[in-house]
């Protein structure tokens, strides 16, 4: 009796799974607040250098006076005498701010604008660097001490970073706080994603996971900017967004550690203990003999695969064998394409004349429909088809938005640009949501934490190229959209080289990951197969092929070891 079978006895889509999905939804809400704090606290409204003769004038009158200068926000006036305005050679030290909805950001309070604007950017860069470090660190930690402790520690890092930012008054302390906060970015989401995925029935993963993301993340995106407007000050906003993170500590007493991860650590007793708790919560009766069958199955698999190797498996093991190496590199490239294109699309519409608060809410509109599309299609056309198709659609939307923005450079239509931006983000959101589940399922359990972390880090690293790709638009307007389109289409193609995971028993060891989907062709999709869909249980022929592949794999390893010994 394997893990999926014993889990079905304990309940794989019952009360406990519903509770897990609710808690995962709360995580999505908290993550949306945490991730966008770095943007919301740095909003910079329209501003002009202060002059005592401008004190009683309206914002429109001030804007009209400064309109004749190339850099109105940072031009200091020496004297204003009617229509005659004299410019001062000195830099501004005080500004007049046209607060958007009355919200006072950190940049406006500390006057981090004009010559001091770089200070906020340094802090935001440290947030990004922190996310790379944190993703690798907590991903590795999750495979060493467990998914649940790493999840709690990651979120606690986010709380410390955000709450301490409230007291930052210098660029040094601000950058340090943003680095600590950034260490939580992404791991505070995907570690819970892994736990939920491993405890839920394969046929319900797409529905449960994407519905939780679509509903709760959308609510968080819509709520985030208006929370800032409601409290009116960046420090109060940070307090309101950081304190809810502490609630994740309670997950330690509610959520069960990943039983699959415990099996890979040779802690079968620990896995059975968690499964019994799940069965008790679901009010399901599982006999001791069934747990004993599961124990024997785990012992048999451990002896066959080499239990010590599972325990000490690392990220490097994903590159040790040819097929596993190919799949890992494709997942890296796909993550890089999605993250890079999403960042570039976001950057490519700055200054289009719409309030950032309104734009945040409008952008959120794309998240829920993208989740619904994934729910409706991913279990029909399969993970591979969804990944390739969504990247293809994302490429089309991104190219259309980029070209439209490029050719309307001197005459922006704010409504058109907003619509195209939402459409572009819609395509990228589909790619991101479907890609997250695909990577998590494809990476073996024994290295899933650090493997998923590495995939996300590859995406973060690629986003560094976004500003340079957009910079090419100064030479040829359509260059950014062409480059992003090529990346999207290339990503769509290489996804066809990955094996399907829909309704398949997921790999737990690196050895199983090497032979997973062996013999599958590029255009094998569940919706086009003769059976109409993949069976939840592998057919006898598939089971035989997998067994033979594992045997061949073990023989090749033994042969390699013998060659090494003879050489020595």
Order of alpha helices (4+ residues) and beta strands (2+ residues): alpha-alpha-beta-alpha-beta-beta-beta-alpha-alpha-alpha-alpha-alpha-alpha-alpha-alpha-alpha-alpha-alpha-alpha-alpha-alpha-alpha-alpha-alpha-alpha-alpha-alpha
